[in-house]
Amino acid sequence: MAAETDKFSVLTAARRVWAVGAIHGEAERLEAVLHELQRRLEPGDKIVFLGNHLGHGPGIIKAQDAMLRMRRSVLARPGMFASDIAFLRGAQEEMWRRLVQLHMAPNPGEVLDWMLGQGMAATLEAYGISPGDGKAACREGALAMAQWTTSIQTSMRTRPGHDQLHGALRRAAYTADGSLLFVAAGVDPQRPISEQGDTFWWGSGYFSDIPPKYDGYNRLVRGFGRSRRGTELDKYAVTLDGGCGFGGTLMAACFSTDGSITDAIQA
């Protein structure tokens, strides 16, 4: 079980699970959702942040601080444990993880240009790191790149709790009874969760069409749809993506273990 929980968050004794969709640096929307969520939270509820809290929006640092405050507040409640709150890795967090290893990439300049266009420019700037300096380092060579990527790690560590938050990210979360599965962007229905790999954060084009019951789960839930089809609550595979970070809203929903949606919040 120890090796499994290093990769996945297992929600034990779950009765209801709150899932928060992709945030993309929209701190004000997140704070509004979390304020209401705390008001509606019941004893025994679990919370899953479905990844993609970095990138695009203007409040990347504040959004992560809000997630950390929420965690502290919830853990202060009687009967709540650290394992009751899960943080998933989305595409934004996966790019950030790979960004600090950029000096080992065979074509770092091309990789960096692509990442900057996908949201990493906003995240770097939020941490006080110049994307232009990164481009210059790619031209100068491996030593300059290693120094630049080290500065990224150093900058994150100056923000209390941020490094620990990223160290706690998991590939997916599921209830211990096998009733609910939560992912950042998708699953390949032809593979078990142990063999999904990058599909968890990059998604697939057929998530919304997955029929019941994948691997026995009553409901699949993701926080980001790359196709931008919007929020979908009426299918077996639920998408909680109101376009937050792209001019849309942030969505959170509460699921009972039978797969039904019992409550929802939008800001």
Secondary structure, DSSP 8 states (H G I E B T S, - for coil): -HHHHHHEEEETT-SEEEEE---TT-HHHHHHHHHHHHHH--TT-EEEE-S--SSSSS-HHHHHHHHHHHHHHHHTSTT--GGGEEEB--HHHHHHHHHTTGGGSSSHHHHHHHHIIIIIHHHHHHTT--HHHHHHHHHH-HHHHHHHHHHHHHHHHTSTTHHHHHHT-BSEEEETTS-EEEESS---TTS-GGG-TTHHHH--TTGGG--S-GGG-SEEEES--TT----B-SSSEEE--BBTTTTSB-EEEEEETTS-EEEEEE-
